[in-house]
């Protein structure tokens, strides 16, 4: 989290850099057409008629697994395809592995439902393992590490699926990942006129809209009109506004806690580094036969600490 967090410039537009706030604005049945537009933007060629927001709490398939709660999970009513949406503002270790683990739950649930159906008809030997595709759409305000920048499409998007490493033959369309790397946005909030494509204007809006007091000139795309309309705090219901403000206060508090922990960790690490340096110096001086009194004077170690060496 490199940028200062606040409730936005005069609270005109919501900050969509977190799961909780993104969910309030985007994962809202009243804004179904907005979410469909976002999915179709990130999955070219995909045409969705309507979606439904499914139960986000999924039970693990074995006793050792805890309940898994997704912030945003929706399904195409016509095709059965599922879209898991995740928003992350700060880097995390093994982030792609985390997304992979999340994606396994919708897939395994499909199989679990098929097994249950077969058991009801006593046809357990006729198991159908075909799967409806699952798409993980991840909006991240940082950069993923890539072997080469060829992995980045259109400046901001990296996409993954299961393919043969030799000839790129698709193994199965069941598992798909799309990472929108907002951290690659090098434009400043004042550079809106430099956005050239719809995707770039969309990423720019997600990253900076909470700093705006008005909709940017030139951002007249239908998708962006819907995005700014839904994100304008004044357009929210009283309950939505209260939930949004509560979510932002939670994120600000979390940021403050992380910043404090980082500061304390840095200071503690600095102290630890100094102590390790003193110990190494003392060991070298001991090896050279320098008297203990001089070693303590030069390093600041106590007699007890020196004795332990």
C-alpha positions in Angstrom: 0.0 0.0 0.0 2.1 2.8 -1.3 -0.6 5.5 -1.5 -2.4 7.4 1.2 -5.9 6.0 1.9 -8.9 8.2 2.5 -12.6 8.3 1.8 -12.0 10.0 -1.5 -12.0 13.6 -2.8 -15.0 15.1 -0.9 -16.5 11.7 -1.1 -17.8 12.1 -4.6 -16.8 8.7 -5.9 -16.1 5.4 -4.1 -12.7 3.9 -3.8 -12.8 0.6 -5.6 -9.3 -0.7 -4.7 -10.6 -3.2 -2.1 -12.8 -6.3 -2.2 -15.2 -4.9 0.3 -15.8 -1.6 -1.5 -15.7 -3.1 -5.0 -18.4 -5.6 -3.9 -20.7 -2.9 -2.6 -20.6 -1.0 -5.9 -20.0 -3.6 -8.6 -21.3 -6.9 -7.1 -24.8 -5.4 -6.7 -27.8 -6.9 -8.5 -28.9 -3.4 -9.4 -25.6 -3.0 -11.3 -25.7 -6.3 -13.1 -25.2 -4.8 -16.6 -22.1 -3.0 -15.3 -20.5 -6.2 -14.1 -21.5 -7.9 -17.4 -19.8 -5.1 -19.3 -16.6 -5.5 -17.2 -16.5 -9.2 -17.7 -17.0 -8.8 -21.5 -14.2 -6.2 -21.6 -11.7 -8.5 -20.0 -12.9 -11.6 -21.9 -13.1 -10.5 -25.5 -15.6 -12.5 -27.5 -17.6 -13.4 -24.4 -21.3 -12.5 -24.6 -23.3 -12.8 -21.4 -27.1 -12.4 -21.3 -27.6 -12.2 -17.5 -25.8 -13.3 -14.4 -26.8 -14.3 -10.9 -24.8 -13.8 -7.7 -24.4 -17.2 -6.1 -23.9 -18.3 -2.5 -20.4 -17.1 -1.6 -19.8 -19.5 1.3 -18.6 -22.8 0.0 -17.9 -25.8 2.3 -14.7 -27.7 1.9 -15.0 -31.2 0.5 -13.1 -32.8 3.4 -13.4 -32.3 7.2 -10.0 -30.6 7.4 -11.0 -27.8 5.2 -12.7 -24.7 6.6 -15.5 -22.8 4.9 -14.3 -20.7 2.0 -15.9 -17.4 1.4 -15.6 -15.6 -1.9 -16.1 -11.9 -2.0 -17.7 -12.0 -5.5 -18.9 -15.0 -7.3 -21.4 -14.9 -10.1 -22.7 -17.3 -12.8 -23.9 -16.9 -16.4 -27.5 -18.2 -16.2 -27.4 -19.4 -19.8 -24.0 -21.2 -19.9 -23.4 -22.1 -16.3 -20.0 -20.5 -16.4 -18.8 -19.0 -13.1 -16.8 -15.8 -12.6 -14.8 -15.4 -9.4 -13.8 -11.7 -8.8 -11.0 -10.7 -6.5 -9.6 -7.3 -5.7 -6.3 -6.8 -4.0 -4.6 -3.4 -3.2 -1.3 -4.7 -1.8 1.1 -7.5 -2.9 0.9 -10.8 -1.1 3.1 -13.9 -1.2 2.2 -16.6 -3.7 -0.8 -14.5 -4.9 -1.3 -16.6 -8.1 -1.2 -19.8 -6.0 -3.9 -18.3 -3.8 -6.1 -17.6 -6.8 -5.5 -21.1 -8.1 -6.7 -22.5 -4.7 -9.8 -20.4 -4.8 -10.7 -21.6 -8.3 -10.6 -25.2 -7.3 -13.7 -24.8 -5.1 -16.2 -23.9 -7.9 -14.8 -26.7 -10.0 -14.9 -29.3 -7.3 -18.4 -28.2 -6.4 -19.6 -28.9 -10.0 -18.3 -32.5 -9.6 -19.8 -32.8 -6.1 -23.3 -31.8 -7.5 -22.9 -34.4 -10.3 -22.0 -37.1 -7.9 -25.0 -36.2 -5.7 -27.3 -36.4 -8.7 -25.9 -39.8 -9.8 -26.4 -41.2 -6.3 -30.0 -40.2 -6.4 -30.5 -42.2 -9.6 -28.2 -45.1 -8.7 -26.0 -44.4 -11.7 -22.7 -43.8 -10.0 -20.8 -45.6 -12.7 -21.8 -43.1 -15.4 -20.0 -40.1 -14.0 -19.7 -37.2 -16.3 -16.6 -35.2 -15.6 -17.2 -32.4 -18.1 -16.9 -29.0 -16.4 -18.3 -25.5 -17.0 -15.5 -23.0 -17.3 -14.5 -21.0 -14.3 -12.9 -17.6 -14.8 -10.9 -15.9 -12.0 -10.9 -12.1 -12.6 -8.3 -10.5 -10.3 -7.9 -6.7 -10.0 -4.6 -6.0 -8.3 -3.0 -2.6 -7.5 0.5 -3.9 -7.9 2.7 -5.7 -10.5 2.9 -9.5 -10.8 6.4 -10.9 -11.5 6.7 -12.2 -15.1 9.6 -13.9 -16.9 9.2 -11.5 -19.7 6.9 -8.5 -20.4 5.4 -10.5 -23.3 3.0 -11.9 -20.8 1.3 -8.5 -20.5 -1.5 -7.8 -23.0 -2.7 -4.2 -23.8 -0.3 -2.9 -21.2 -2.2 -4.1 -18.1 -3.7 -7.6 -18.5 -2.1 -11.0 -18.1 -4.1 -14.1 -18.9 -3.6 -17.8 -18.1 -5.2 -21.1 -19.1 -4.1 -24.7 -19.3 -2.2 -25.4 -22.5 0.4 -27.8 -23.8 3.8 -26.3 -23.3 5.0 -27.7 -26.7 2.4 -26.6 -29.1 0.0 -24.5 -27.0 -2.8 -27.1 -27.4 -5.6 -26.3 -25.0 -6.0 -29.0 -22.4 -9.4 -27.8 -21.1 -11.3 -24.6 -21.1 -12.4 -25.2 -17.5 -9.8 -23.0 -15.7 -9.0 -19.4 -16.7 -7.3 -16.5 -15.0 -7.2 -12.8 -15.8 -5.1 -10.4 -13.8 -5.7 -6.7 -14.3 -2.5 -5.2 -13.0 -3.5 -1.7 -12.0 0.0 -1.3 -10.6 1.3 -1.0 -14.1 -0.6 2.2 -14.6 2.2 4.8 -14.7 -0.1 7.7 -15.6 -0.8 10.1 -12.7 -4.3 11.1 -11.7 -3.9 14.3 -13.7 -3.0 12.5 -16.9 -6.5 11.4 -17.9 -6.2 12.8 -21.4 -3.3 10.4 -22.1 -5.6 7.4 -21.8 -5.9 6.0 -25.4 -8.1 2.8 -25.1 -11.2 1.8 -23.3 -9.2 -0.7 -21.2 -6.7 2.0 -20.2 -9.5 4.4 -19.3 -11.1 1.6 -17.3 -7.9 0.9 -15.3 -7.3 4.6 -14.8 -10.8 5.0 -13.4 -10.5 2.1 -11.0 -7.2 3.4 -9.7 -8.0 7.1 -9.4 -11.8 7.7 -9.4 -11.9 8.2 -5.6 -9.7 11.3 -6.1 -12.0 12.9 -8.7 -14.7 15.5 -8.0 -16.3 15.2 -11.4 -16.3 12.6 -14.2 -13.2 13.0 -16.4 -13.7 14.7 -19.8 -13.5 12.3 -22.7 -14.5 9.3 -20.6 -17.8 8.9 -22.5 -17.7 5.1 -23.1 -21.0 3.5 -22.1 -19.2 1.1 -19.6 -17.5 4.0 -17.9 -20.7 6.1 -17.7 -22.2 3.1 -15.8 -19.1 2.7 -13.6 -19.1 6.4 -12.6 -22.8 6.5 -12.0 -22.7 3.4 -9.8 -19.6 4.7 -7.9 -21.0 8.1 -7.2 -21.6 8.1 -3.4 -24.6 10.4 -3.8 -26.3 7.7 -5.9 -26.0 5.1 -3.3 -28.9 4.2 -1.0 -28.5 5.1 2.7 -27.6 1.5 3.5 -25.1 1.2 0.7 -23.4 4.5 1.7 -23.2 3.4 5.3 -21.7 0.0 4.3 -19.2 1.7 2.0 -18.1 4.2 4.7 -17.8 1.4 7.2 -15.7 -0.7 4.8 -13.4 2.2 4.0 -12.9 2.9 7.7 -12.0 -0.7 8.2 -9.5 -0.6 5.3 -7.9 2.7 6.6 -7.6 1.1 10.1 -6.0 -2.0 8.5 -3.6 0.2 6.5 -2.6 2.1 9.7 -2.0 -1.2 11.5 0.2 -2.5 8.6 2.1 0.7 8.4 2.8 0.6 12.1 3.9 -3.0 11.9 6.2 -2.2 9.0 7.7 0.7 10.9 8.2 -1.4 14.1 9.6 -4.3 12.0 12.0 -2.0 10.2 13.2 -0.5 13.5 13.5 -3.9 15.1 15.3 -5.2 12.1 17.7 -2.3 12.2 18.4 -3.0 15.9 18.9 -6.7 15.1 21.3 -5.9 12.3 23.4 -3.6 14.5 23.5 -6.3 17.2 24.6 -8.9 14.7 27.3 -6.6 13.5 28.6 -6.0 17.0 28.7 -9.8 17.6 30.6 -10.5 14.4 33.1 -7.7 15.2 33.6 -9.0 18.7 34.2 -12.5 17.4 36.9 -11.2 15.1 38.5 -9.2 17.8 38.5 -12.2 20.1 40.2 -14.3 17.5 42.9 -11.7 17.3 43.4 -11.8 21.0 42.2 -8.3 21.8 41.5 -7.8 25.5 37.8 -8.1 26.6 37.8 -4.5 28.0 38.7 -3.1 24.6 36.2 -5.3 22.8 33.4 -4.1 25.1 34.5 -0.5 24.6 34.4 -0.8 20.8 31.3 -2.9 20.4 29.1 -1.9 23.3 28.5 -5.5 24.3 28.2 -6.3 27.9 30.5 -8.7 29.8 27.8 -11.3 29.9 27.2 -11.0 26.1 30.9 -11.3 25.5 31.2 -14.3 27.7 28.5 -16.1 25.8 30.7 -15.8 22.7 
